[in-house]
Amino acid sequence: MNHNPHKESFEDREIRVWKKRLIGVWMFTIPIVILMIIDKMGFVLFDESIMTFIILILAFPVIFVFGFKTIKSGLKGFLSFYFNMDSLIALGTLVAYLTGVASFFFSLQDYSGISSMIMAFFITGKYIETKARGKATQEIRKLLELGARNARILMDKEEIEIPIKELKIGDIMIIKPGEKIPTDGIIVKGESSVDESMITGESIPNDKTIGSNVIGATINQEGILYVKATKIGKDTFLSHIINLIEEAQSTKVPIQAMADKITRIFVPSILFIAILTFVIWWLFADLSKAFGIAVAVLVIACPCALGLATPTALMVSSGMGAKRGILIRKGEAIQTMKKIKTIVFDKTGTITKGKPEVRELFSLNKEKDFLELVASIEKLSEHPIAKAIVEYSKLIKFKDVKKFKVLRGRGLEGEINRKKIMIGNRTLMNENNIFLNKFEDRIKKFESKGYTTMIVVENKKPIGIIGVADDVKEDSVKAINYLNRKGFRTIMITGDNEATAKAISQRVNIKEFIANVLPEDKANKIKELQKSGFVAFIGDGINDAPGLKQANVGIAIGTGTDIAIESGDIVLSKGSLIGVVQAINLSKATFKKIKQNLFWAFGYNVLMIPLAITGFIHPVFAEIAMALSSITVVMNANLLRNQRI
């Protein structure tokens, strides 16, 4: 499976390209500016024609090398009559540059130096814009890095290690404790628990026996597994998730689309005005002045401020968010967030901590004696539930355990002081004909609270039960209550059963929940909810990545997997749901600032273009005015820092 194209993402490459252009244009433009200033101050370094020739030479790489893509894009608009933001830049720079060439043959003012300045300012704006978008979405690369690079297989009764790309369907893979499973397969020998949290988001490993299916890139926890490879390359679960993300990645910035629409009307209008201005001034004045005023009109109308309006606000917003643990990765989320009506939460690792804890226990014996018995056996297991029980017991010294045995998918057993102790689920109790009559009501009560319930038996007699659950984060209730008060529809989505889902949703005051959802179905559930309006989805696992992409705004919990983080439009690095509230407030404040910036950018043109037409603005001052309009937009964006979120 070759995914080399994903080694450098499109956005990373774009930032690198614009940075090179930025350095290149200013290397040549700064000497031009210095020469022009010296000339305006009355110091004559060169003859006028030599000066023009030097400026033309210096400006050439700025326009036709570093600015070539912009010129090409802008001129393409003239051929197709589908004008874009590059159209005025292309025409303004070319006309200004050609005045320098024409000055050798006609009595014409040389504006070629200004052409370099126009392009330099434009490329500076473009670099700021690409930088503001943030670094690339690298989820595909992150996913591929999750997979094992090599596989240990059984060949002619010998273990050999081969690169993952040489693995074939039917090969028997050997996976030792702590190792990644190289690819999807079925267990043919061995028992273990497998950490599938990177795929499912669920914190408790799944017990696996002969015949169980396993997923590539998940981690074997305990026993040695012999797995027959059933899927390789693009057919694996991991590749399927990659495809889901790629399909959901067709996002567009709505405010930019609006600006483009206005530009398509604005650009031809300016062209018409510039030509009309040129003709009128040529008729009533001279050719040189007509060119100068026409260039001034084109320059003053260059949409640099328009190009900076959105990214500068996003840059400031990103900085504000970062200080609060809110990372804005996709600019369109800022605009979309204000339309959100429904907020969907993944359960594990999002509303809950993602780590099992002992929540409640009941014992016929003294609690201390009961915990000593249970923890001594659980200490010998690597299972997260066992670790939670041992941590809860706070024991330093444990009892000696003999005949310890892991009963895969059911529980544990061992012997302490010649007494046989079993700890496990109902299945284990049924297998051993252990009657739970006295405990039935309490077990049902534990299960109704959403606990994973472990029954403890001594010599076939039940002596207690332990309820283990993934606890709710401290601030989940506060955040969800705020969202409920603000009128948002809050929904929890989980792979858990109805009882657990109901228990958790009641604890955090979520009115709706969707239970028993398979990882690959989350995106479909989001799609269904989108029929009723815009949806934000908050998640932290790989299984949440397609849902994060499908949602109108994907909010990833930063304490989750890298793939979830890279799939989110917004990332909450602190893992707190209070960040959701802050992200909504920040989004509203930022979009308001973007609208103000666009107003200033267009307002500037409305005010300055008439002055250029009437000949009050020289092209040099038009260039300065254009730069000032960009500075105004940047300063206005920085006022966003005063907003309280």
C-alpha positions as CSV (number, residue, x, y, z in Angstrom):
1,M,0.0,0.0,0.0
2,N,1.8,3.1,-1.2
3,H,0.8,6.4,0.2
4,N,3.9,8.4,-0.5
5,P,1.9,11.3,-1.9
6,H,0.7,12.0,1.6
7,K,4.2,12.5,3.0
8,E,3.9,16.2,2.5
9,S,0.4,17.6,2.6
10,F,-1.0,20.2,0.2
11,E,-1.2,22.9,2.8
12,D,2.4,22.3,4.0
13,R,3.7,22.4,0.4
14,E,1.7,25.6,-0.2
15,I,3.1,27.4,2.9
16,R,6.6,26.4,1.8
17,V,6.1,27.6,-1.8
18,W,4.6,31.0,-0.8
19,K,7.5,31.5,1.7
20,K,10.0,31.0,-1.0
21,R,8.2,33.5,-3.2
22,L,7.9,36.0,-0.3
23,I,11.7,35.9,0.2
24,G,12.3,36.1,-3.5
25,V,10.1,39.1,-4.3
26,W,11.4,41.2,-1.4
27,M,15.1,40.4,-2.4
28,F,14.4,42.3,-5.7
29,T,11.8,44.8,-4.5
30,I,13.8,46.3,-1.7
31,P,16.6,47.5,-4.0
32,I,13.9,49.0,-6.4
33,V,12.3,50.9,-3.4
34,I,15.7,52.2,-2.4
35,L,16.5,53.4,-5.9
36,M,13.1,55.1,-6.3
37,I,13.4,56.8,-2.9
38,I,16.9,58.1,-3.8
39,D,15.6,59.3,-7.2
40,K,12.7,61.1,-5.6
41,M,15.0,62.8,-3.1
42,G,16.8,64.4,-6.1
43,F,20.0,62.3,-6.1
44,V,20.9,61.2,-9.6
45,L,22.8,57.9,-9.6
46,F,22.0,56.9,-13.1
47,D,20.7,58.4,-16.4
48,E,16.9,58.1,-16.5
49,S,17.0,55.4,-19.3
50,I,19.6,53.3,-17.4
51,M,17.6,53.7,-14.2
52,T,14.5,52.4,-16.0
53,F,16.5,49.5,-17.4
54,I,17.8,48.5,-14.0
55,I,14.3,48.6,-12.5
56,L,12.9,46.5,-15.4
57,I,15.7,43.9,-14.8
58,L,15.1,43.8,-11.0
59,A,11.3,43.7,-11.5
60,F,11.3,40.9,-14.1
61,P,11.9,38.0,-11.7
62,V,9.4,39.5,-9.2
63,I,6.6,39.5,-11.8
64,F,7.5,36.7,-14.3
65,V,9.2,34.2,-11.9
66,F,7.9,34.5,-8.4
67,G,4.6,36.1,-9.5
68,F,4.2,33.9,-12.6
69,K,1.5,31.7,-11.1
70,T,-0.5,34.8,-10.1
71,I,0.0,36.4,-13.6
72,K,-1.1,33.2,-15.3
73,S,-4.1,32.8,-13.1
74,G,-5.2,36.4,-13.5
75,L,-4.8,36.3,-17.3
76,K,-6.7,33.1,-17.5
77,G,-9.7,35.0,-16.2
78,F,-9.5,37.4,-19.1
79,L,-9.7,34.4,-21.6
80,S,-12.5,32.7,-19.8
81,F,-14.3,35.8,-18.5
82,Y,-14.3,34.1,-15.1
83,F,-12.5,36.8,-13.1
84,N,-10.8,36.1,-9.8
85,M,-8.7,38.1,-7.2
86,D,-5.6,37.6,-9.3
87,S,-7.1,39.4,-12.3
88,L,-6.5,43.0,-11.1
89,I,-3.1,42.1,-9.7
90,A,-2.0,40.6,-13.0
91,L,-3.3,43.5,-15.1
92,G,-2.0,46.2,-12.7
93,T,1.5,44.7,-12.5
94,L,1.7,44.1,-16.3
95,V,0.4,47.5,-17.3
96,A,2.8,49.2,-14.8
97,Y,5.7,47.1,-16.0
98,L,5.0,47.7,-19.7
99,T,5.0,51.5,-19.1
100,G,8.7,51.1,-18.3
101,V,9.3,49.2,-21.6
102,A,7.1,51.7,-23.5
103,S,9.0,54.7,-22.0
104,F,12.0,53.8,-24.3
105,F,9.8,54.5,-27.3
106,F,7.3,57.1,-26.2
107,S,7.1,60.0,-23.9
108,L,5.6,58.1,-21.1
109,Q,6.0,58.1,-17.3
110,D,7.8,54.9,-16.0
111,Y,5.7,53.0,-13.4
112,S,7.7,49.7,-13.7
113,G,9.0,50.0,-10.1
114,I,5.4,50.1,-8.8
115,S,4.7,46.8,-10.6
116,S,7.2,45.1,-8.4
117,M,5.8,46.7,-5.3
118,I,2.2,45.6,-6.2
119,M,3.4,41.9,-6.6
120,A,5.5,42.0,-3.4
121,F,2.6,43.3,-1.3
122,F,0.3,40.7,-2.9
123,I,2.6,37.8,-2.3
124,T,3.1,38.9,1.3
125,G,-0.6,38.8,1.8
126,K,-0.9,35.4,0.2
127,Y,1.9,34.0,2.5
128,I,0.1,35.4,5.6
129,E,-3.1,33.8,4.3
130,T,-1.6,30.4,3.7
131,K,0.2,30.5,7.1
132,A,-3.1,31.5,8.8
133,R,-4.8,28.4,7.5
134,G,-2.6,26.4,9.8
135,K,-0.4,23.5,9.0
136,A,-1.8,20.7,6.9
137,T,-4.3,18.0,7.8
138,Q,-1.9,15.1,8.1
139,E,-4.5,12.5,9.2
140,I,-3.6,10.1,6.4
141,R,0.0,10.1,7.3
142,K,-0.8,9.8,11.0
143,L,-3.0,6.8,10.2
144,L,-0.3,5.0,8.2
145,E,2.2,5.6,11.0
146,L,-0.1,3.6,13.4
147,G,0.4,0.5,11.4
148,A,3.2,-2.0,12.1
149,R,6.2,-1.8,9.7
150,N,7.1,-5.5,10.0
151,A,5.3,-8.8,10.6
152,R,6.5,-11.9,12.3
153,I,5.1,-14.9,10.4
154,L,5.3,-18.7,10.7
155,M,7.0,-20.3,7.7
156,D,7.9,-24.0,7.6
157,K,7.5,-24.1,11.4
158,E,10.0,-21.2,11.8
159,E,9.4,-17.6,12.9
160,I,10.7,-15.1,10.4
161,E,10.3,-11.3,10.2
162,I,9.2,-9.7,6.9
163,P,8.3,-6.1,5.8
164,I,4.5,-5.5,6.0
165,K,4.3,-5.0,2.3
166,E,5.4,-8.6,1.7
167,L,2.6,-10.0,3.9
168,K,0.1,-12.2,2.0
169,I,-3.5,-13.3,2.8
170,G,-3.3,-16.6,4.6
171,D,0.0,-15.9,6.3
172,I,0.1,-16.9,10.0
173,M,1.3,-13.9,12.0
174,I,2.8,-14.2,15.5
175,I,2.0,-11.3,17.8
176,K,3.7,-11.2,21.3
177,P,2.4,-9.1,24.2
178,G,2.8,-5.4,23.7
179,E,3.2,-5.7,19.9
180,K,1.0,-4.2,17.2
181,I,-1.1,-6.6,15.1
182,P,0.3,-6.1,11.5
183,T,-3.0,-6.4,9.6
184,D,-6.6,-7.6,9.9
185,G,-7.0,-11.2,10.6
186,I,-8.6,-14.1,12.6
187,I,-7.1,-15.7,15.7
188,V,-6.2,-19.4,15.0
189,K,-4.3,-20.0,18.3
190,G,-4.0,-18.3,21.6
191,E,-6.0,-16.0,23.9
192,S,-5.4,-12.4,24.9
193,S,-7.0,-9.0,25.3
194,V,-6.4,-6.5,22.6
195,D,-6.2,-2.7,23.1
196,E,-8.5,-1.4,20.3
197,S,-8.8,2.2,21.7
198,M,-7.0,3.7,18.7
199,I,-9.8,2.3,16.5
200,T,-12.8,2.3,18.8
201,G,-12.0,5.0,21.3
202,E,-13.1,2.6,24.1
203,S,-10.6,2.4,26.9
204,I,-11.2,-1.2,28.0
205,P,-9.4,-3.8,25.9
206,N,-11.5,-6.5,24.2
207,D,-10.9,-10.2,25.1
208,K,-10.0,-12.3,22.1
209,T,-10.1,-16.1,21.7
210,I,-9.7,-18.6,18.8
211,G,-12.0,-17.4,16.0
212,S,-12.1,-13.7,17.1
213,N,-11.4,-11.1,14.4
214,V,-8.6,-8.6,15.1
215,I,-7.8,-5.3,13.4
216,G,-4.4,-4.2,12.1
217,A,-2.5,-1.5,14.2
218,T,-4.3,-2.5,17.5
219,I,-2.1,-3.7,20.3
220,N,-1.9,-7.2,21.8
221,Q,-1.9,-6.9,25.7
222,E,-1.2,-10.3,27.3
223,G,-0.9,-13.7,25.6
224,I,0.9,-14.8,22.4
225,L,-1.6,-14.7,19.4
226,Y,-1.4,-16.6,16.2
227,V,-3.4,-14.7,13.6
228,K,-4.2,-15.6,10.1
229,A,-4.1,-12.6,7.8
230,T,-7.5,-12.1,6.1
231,K,-7.1,-8.6,4.6
232,I,-4.1,-6.6,3.4
233,G,-3.3,-3.2,1.9
234,K,-6.3,-1.2,0.8
235,D,-8.8,-3.7,2.0
236,T,-8.0,-3.4,5.7
237,F,-10.1,-1.6,8.3
238,L,-7.4,1.1,8.6
239,S,-7.5,1.8,4.8
240,H,-11.3,1.9,5.0
241,I,-11.2,4.6,7.6
242,I,-8.6,6.5,5.4
243,N,-11.1,6.4,2.5
244,L,-14.0,7.6,4.7
245,I,-11.8,10.6,5.7
246,E,-10.8,11.4,2.1
247,E,-14.4,11.3,0.9
248,A,-15.5,13.7,3.7
249,Q,-12.7,16.2,3.0
250,S,-14.5,18.4,0.4
251,T,-14.8,21.5,2.5
252,K,-15.1,25.1,1.4
253,V,-14.9,28.5,3.2
254,P,-18.4,30.1,2.7
255,I,-17.2,33.6,3.4
256,Q,-14.4,33.2,0.8
257,A,-16.9,31.9,-1.7
258,M,-19.0,35.1,-1.1
259,A,-15.9,37.3,-1.5
260,D,-15.0,35.4,-4.8
261,K,-18.6,36.0,-6.0
262,I,-18.3,39.8,-5.4
263,T,-14.8,39.8,-7.0
264,R,-16.2,38.3,-10.2
265,I,-18.4,41.3,-10.5
266,F,-16.0,43.8,-8.9
267,V,-13.0,42.9,-11.2
268,P,-14.7,43.5,-14.6
269,S,-16.3,46.6,-13.2
270,I,-12.9,48.0,-12.2
271,L,-11.5,47.0,-15.6
272,F,-14.3,48.9,-17.4
273,I,-13.7,51.9,-15.1
274,A,-9.9,51.8,-15.7
275,I,-10.3,51.6,-19.5
276,L,-13.0,54.4,-19.4
277,T,-10.7,56.5,-17.2
278,F,-7.8,56.0,-19.5
279,V,-9.8,57.0,-22.6
280,I,-11.2,60.1,-21.0
281,W,-7.8,61.3,-19.7
282,W,-6.1,60.5,-23.0
283,L,-8.8,62.6,-24.8
284,F,-8.5,65.6,-22.4
285,A,-4.9,65.3,-21.3
286,D,-2.0,63.2,-22.6
287,L,-1.1,59.5,-23.0
288,S,1.4,59.5,-20.1
289,K,-1.0,61.0,-17.6
290,A,-3.8,58.7,-18.8
291,F,-1.6,55.6,-18.2
292,G,-0.6,56.9,-14.8
293,I,-4.2,57.4,-13.7
294,A,-5.4,54.1,-15.2
295,V,-2.6,52.3,-13.3
296,A,-3.6,54.2,-10.1
297,V,-7.2,52.9,-10.5
298,L,-6.0,49.3,-11.0
299,V,-3.6,49.5,-8.1
300,I,-6.0,51.2,-5.7
301,A,-8.5,48.5,-6.5
302,C,-6.1,45.6,-6.0
303,P,-7.9,43.4,-3.5
304,C,-5.0,42.8,-1.1
305,A,-7.0,44.0,1.9
306,L,-9.8,41.7,0.8
307,G,-7.3,38.9,0.7
308,L,-6.1,39.7,4.2
309,A,-9.5,40.3,5.8
310,T,-10.3,36.7,6.6
311,P,-6.8,35.2,7.4
312,T,-5.7,38.0,9.7
313,A,-8.8,37.6,11.8
314,L,-8.2,33.9,11.9
315,M,-4.5,34.4,12.9
316,V,-5.6,36.5,15.9
317,S,-8.4,34.1,16.7
318,S,-6.0,31.2,16.5
319,G,-3.6,32.9,19.0
320,M,-6.4,33.7,21.4
321,G,-7.7,30.1,21.2
322,A,-4.3,28.5,21.6
323,K,-3.9,30.3,25.0
324,R,-7.1,28.7,26.1
325,G,-6.4,25.3,24.6
326,I,-8.6,25.8,21.6
327,L,-6.8,25.2,18.3
328,I,-8.6,26.4,15.2
329,R,-7.4,24.2,12.3
330,K,-10.0,25.0,9.6
331,G,-11.1,28.6,9.0
332,E,-14.6,27.6,7.7
333,A,-15.5,26.4,11.2
334,I,-15.5,30.0,12.4
335,Q,-18.4,30.8,10.0
336,T,-20.2,27.5,10.3
337,M,-20.2,27.4,14.1
338,K,-22.7,30.2,14.4
339,K,-25.2,28.1,12.4
340,I,-24.8,25.0,14.7
341,K,-28.1,23.9,16.3
342,T,-27.1,20.3,17.3
343,I,-24.0,19.2,19.3
344,V,-23.2,15.5,19.3
345,F,-20.8,14.1,21.8
346,D,-18.9,10.8,21.7
347,K,-19.0,9.2,25.1
348,T,-15.6,7.6,26.0
349,G,-12.7,10.0,26.3
350,T,-15.0,12.9,25.5
351,I,-17.7,13.1,28.1
352,T,-15.9,10.5,30.2
353,K,-12.2,10.3,31.2
354,G,-11.5,7.2,29.1
355,K,-10.1,5.4,32.1
356,P,-12.0,2.7,34.1
357,E,-12.4,3.4,37.9
358,V,-14.1,1.5,40.7
359,R,-17.3,3.3,41.3
360,E,-19.1,1.2,43.9
361,L,-18.8,-2.1,45.7
362,F,-20.8,-4.4,47.9
363,S,-19.4,-7.1,50.2
364,L,-20.7,-9.6,52.8
365,N,-17.3,-9.3,54.4
366,K,-15.4,-6.3,55.8
367,E,-14.5,-4.0,52.9
368,K,-10.8,-4.2,53.8
369,D,-10.7,-8.0,53.8
370,F,-12.8,-8.2,50.7
371,L,-10.5,-5.8,48.8
372,E,-7.4,-7.7,50.0
373,L,-8.8,-10.9,48.5
374,V,-9.8,-9.3,45.2
375,A,-6.8,-7.1,44.7
376,S,-4.3,-9.9,45.3
377,I,-5.8,-11.8,42.4
378,E,-6.4,-8.8,40.1
379,K,-2.7,-7.7,40.6
380,L,-1.6,-10.7,38.5
381,S,-3.7,-9.4,35.5
382,E,-2.8,-6.6,33.0
383,H,-6.4,-5.8,32.2
384,P,-7.4,-2.2,32.8
385,I,-10.3,-3.3,35.0
386,A,-7.9,-5.2,37.2
387,K,-5.6,-2.2,37.4
388,A,-8.5,0.0,38.4
389,I,-9.4,-2.4,41.3
390,V,-5.8,-2.7,42.5
391,E,-5.4,1.1,42.4
392,Y,-8.7,1.5,44.3
393,S,-7.6,-1.0,47.0
394,K,-4.4,1.0,47.8
395,L,-2.7,-2.1,49.1
396,I,1.0,-2.3,49.5
397,K,1.3,-5.9,50.5
398,F,-0.7,-8.6,48.7
399,K,-1.7,-12.1,49.6
400,D,0.0,-15.2,48.0
401,V,-2.1,-16.5,45.1
402,K,-1.8,-20.0,43.7
403,K,-3.2,-21.7,40.6
404,F,-3.9,-18.2,39.1
405,K,-5.7,-18.4,35.8
406,V,-7.1,-15.9,33.3
407,L,-10.5,-17.0,32.0
408,R,-10.6,-15.1,28.8
409,G,-13.7,-13.0,28.3
410,R,-15.1,-14.2,31.6
411,G,-12.8,-13.3,34.5
412,L,-10.0,-14.6,36.8
413,E,-9.5,-17.4,39.3
414,G,-6.9,-18.3,41.9
415,E,-6.4,-19.9,45.2
416,I,-5.8,-17.9,48.5
417,N,-5.3,-19.8,51.8
418,R,-6.7,-22.9,50.1
419,K,-9.9,-21.1,49.1
420,K,-10.8,-21.0,45.5
421,I,-11.6,-17.4,44.5
422,M,-13.4,-16.5,41.2
423,I,-13.9,-12.9,40.0
424,G,-15.9,-12.4,36.8
425,N,-19.1,-11.8,34.9
426,R,-22.4,-13.6,34.8
427,T,-21.2,-15.9,32.0
428,L,-18.5,-17.2,34.4
429,M,-21.0,-17.7,37.2
430,N,-23.4,-19.6,34.9
431,E,-20.7,-21.9,33.7
432,N,-19.9,-22.8,37.3
433,N,-23.6,-23.1,38.4
434,I,-23.2,-20.3,40.9
435,F,-26.6,-18.9,42.1
436,L,-26.8,-15.2,42.5
437,N,-30.3,-14.9,44.0
438,K,-29.3,-12.8,47.0
439,F,-27.2,-10.5,44.8
440,E,-29.6,-10.2,41.8
441,D,-31.2,-6.9,42.7
442,R,-27.9,-5.3,43.5
443,I,-26.3,-6.5,40.3
444,K,-29.2,-5.1,38.3
445,K,-28.8,-1.8,40.2
446,F,-25.1,-1.7,39.3
447,E,-25.9,-2.5,35.7
448,S,-28.6,0.2,35.5
449,K,-25.9,2.7,36.5
450,G,-23.8,1.7,33.6
451,Y,-21.2,-0.2,35.6
452,T,-19.2,-3.2,34.3
453,T,-20.1,-5.5,37.2
454,M,-17.6,-8.1,38.6
455,I,-19.0,-10.8,40.9
456,V,-16.6,-12.2,43.5
457,V,-17.0,-15.8,44.6
458,E,-15.3,-17.8,47.4
459,N,-15.6,-21.6,47.2
460,K,-18.6,-21.2,44.9
461,K,-20.3,-18.8,47.3
462,P,-20.9,-15.2,46.2
463,I,-19.3,-12.8,48.7
464,G,-19.5,-9.4,46.9
465,I,-19.7,-7.4,43.7
466,I,-17.6,-4.5,42.3
467,G,-18.9,-1.9,39.9
468,V,-16.3,-0.4,37.5
469,A,-17.0,2.4,35.1
470,D,-15.4,5.1,33.0
471,D,-16.0,8.2,35.1
472,V,-17.5,11.4,33.8
473,K,-15.1,14.4,33.5
474,E,-15.5,17.0,36.2
475,D,-16.6,19.8,33.9
476,S,-18.7,17.8,31.5
477,V,-22.0,18.6,33.4
478,K,-21.1,22.3,33.6
479,A,-20.4,22.6,29.9
480,I,-23.5,20.6,28.8
481,N,-25.8,22.5,31.1
482,Y,-24.5,25.8,29.5
483,L,-25.2,24.4,26.0
484,N,-28.7,23.3,27.1
485,R,-29.4,26.8,28.5
486,K,-28.2,28.4,25.2
487,G,-30.8,26.3,23.3
488,F,-28.5,23.8,21.7
489,R,-29.8,20.2,21.1
490,T,-27.2,18.0,22.9
491,I,-26.9,14.3,21.9
492,M,-24.5,11.6,23.1
493,I,-23.4,8.8,20.7
494,T,-21.8,5.6,21.9
495,G,-21.1,2.0,21.1
496,D,-22.3,1.0,24.6
497,N,-25.7,-0.6,25.4
498,E,-28.9,1.3,26.1
499,A,-28.5,0.9,29.9
500,T,-25.0,2.4,30.1
501,A,-25.8,5.1,27.6
502,K,-28.9,6.1,29.6
503,A,-27.0,6.2,32.9
504,I,-24.2,8.4,31.5
505,S,-26.6,10.8,29.6
506,Q,-28.7,11.3,32.8
507,R,-25.6,12.1,34.8
508,V,-24.5,14.9,32.5
509,N,-28.0,16.1,31.6
510,I,-27.9,15.2,28.0
511,K,-31.5,14.7,26.9
512,E,-30.9,12.4,23.9
513,F,-28.5,9.5,23.3
514,I,-27.9,7.1,20.4
515,A,-26.6,3.7,21.7
516,N,-25.1,0.6,20.1
517,V,-23.5,2.6,17.3
518,L,-20.7,0.7,15.4
519,P,-17.5,2.8,14.8
520,E,-18.0,2.9,11.0
521,D,-21.7,4.1,11.4
522,K,-21.0,7.3,13.4
523,A,-20.6,9.3,10.2
524,N,-23.9,8.0,8.9
525,K,-25.7,9.0,12.2
526,I,-24.2,12.5,11.8
527,K,-25.4,12.7,8.2
528,E,-29.0,11.8,9.4
529,L,-28.9,14.5,12.1
530,Q,-27.7,17.1,9.4
531,K,-31.1,16.8,7.7
532,S,-32.5,18.9,10.7
533,G,-29.7,21.5,10.6
534,F,-26.0,22.1,11.1
535,V,-24.2,19.6,13.4
536,A,-21.1,19.9,15.5
537,F,-19.5,16.6,16.6
538,I,-17.0,16.2,19.5
539,G,-14.8,13.0,19.6
540,D,-11.4,11.7,20.4
541,G,-10.8,8.2,18.8
542,I,-9.9,7.1,15.3
543,N,-13.5,5.8,15.0
544,D,-14.6,9.4,15.5
545,A,-12.5,10.7,12.5
546,P,-15.1,10.1,9.8
547,G,-17.8,11.7,12.0
548,L,-15.5,14.7,12.7
549,K,-15.1,15.2,9.0
550,Q,-18.8,14.6,8.2
551,A,-20.0,17.1,10.8
552,N,-20.4,20.7,9.8
553,V,-17.9,21.4,12.6
554,G,-15.7,18.7,14.0
555,I,-14.3,19.4,17.4
556,A,-11.5,16.9,18.5
557,I,-10.5,16.3,22.0
558,G,-6.7,16.9,22.2
559,T,-6.1,14.2,24.8
560,G,-7.4,11.7,22.2
561,T,-5.7,10.0,19.2
562,D,-3.6,12.0,16.7
563,I,-5.9,11.0,13.9
564,A,-9.0,12.5,15.7
565,I,-7.0,15.6,16.4
566,E,-5.9,16.0,12.8
567,S,-9.5,15.4,11.6
568,G,-11.0,18.1,13.7
569,D,-11.8,21.6,12.5
570,I,-11.2,22.7,16.1
571,V,-9.1,20.9,18.6
572,L,-9.5,21.2,22.4
573,S,-5.9,20.5,23.6
574,K,-6.9,20.5,27.3
575,G,-9.6,17.8,26.8
576,S,-12.1,19.9,28.7
577,L,-15.7,20.3,27.3
578,I,-15.7,23.9,28.7
579,G,-13.5,24.4,25.6
580,V,-16.6,23.7,23.4
581,V,-18.4,26.7,25.0
582,Q,-15.3,28.9,24.6
583,A,-14.9,27.7,21.0
584,I,-18.5,28.8,20.2
585,N,-18.0,32.2,21.7
586,L,-14.6,32.7,20.0
587,S,-16.1,31.6,16.6
588,K,-18.9,34.2,16.9
589,A,-16.5,37.0,17.9
590,T,-14.1,36.1,15.1
591,F,-16.7,35.9,12.4
592,K,-18.0,39.3,13.5
593,K,-14.4,40.6,13.0
594,I,-14.1,39.0,9.6
595,K,-17.3,40.8,8.5
596,Q,-16.0,44.1,9.7
597,N,-12.7,43.5,7.8
598,L,-14.6,42.8,4.6
599,F,-16.6,45.9,5.1
600,W,-13.4,48.0,5.5
601,A,-11.8,46.3,2.5
602,F,-14.7,47.0,0.2
603,G,-15.4,50.4,1.9
604,Y,-11.8,51.5,1.2
605,N,-12.3,50.7,-2.5
606,V,-15.6,52.6,-2.7
607,L,-13.9,55.6,-1.2
608,M,-10.5,55.6,-2.9
609,I,-11.4,54.6,-6.5
610,P,-13.2,57.9,-7.3
611,L,-10.2,59.8,-6.0
612,A,-7.9,57.7,-8.3
613,I,-10.3,58.3,-11.3
614,T,-10.2,62.0,-10.8
615,G,-6.4,62.0,-10.8
616,F,-5.9,63.0,-7.2
617,I,-3.8,59.9,-6.4
618,H,-0.4,59.1,-8.0
619,P,0.3,55.4,-8.5
620,V,3.0,55.5,-5.8
621,F,0.5,56.9,-3.3
622,A,-2.1,54.4,-4.6
623,E,0.4,51.7,-3.6
624,I,0.8,53.3,-0.2
625,A,-2.9,53.6,0.2
626,M,-3.4,50.0,-0.8
627,A,-0.8,49.0,1.9
628,L,-2.5,51.2,4.5
629,S,-5.8,49.5,3.8
630,S,-4.1,46.2,4.5
631,I,-2.7,47.6,7.7
632,T,-6.1,48.8,8.8
633,V,-7.5,45.3,8.3
634,V,-4.7,43.8,10.3
635,M,-5.1,46.4,13.1
636,N,-8.9,45.8,13.2
637,A,-8.3,42.0,13.4
638,N,-6.0,42.6,16.4
639,L,-8.8,44.4,18.3
640,L,-10.3,40.9,18.6
641,R,-7.8,40.3,21.4
642,N,-10.0,42.5,23.6
643,Q,-13.0,40.2,23.3
644,R,-13.9,38.1,26.3
645,I,-14.8,34.5,25.5
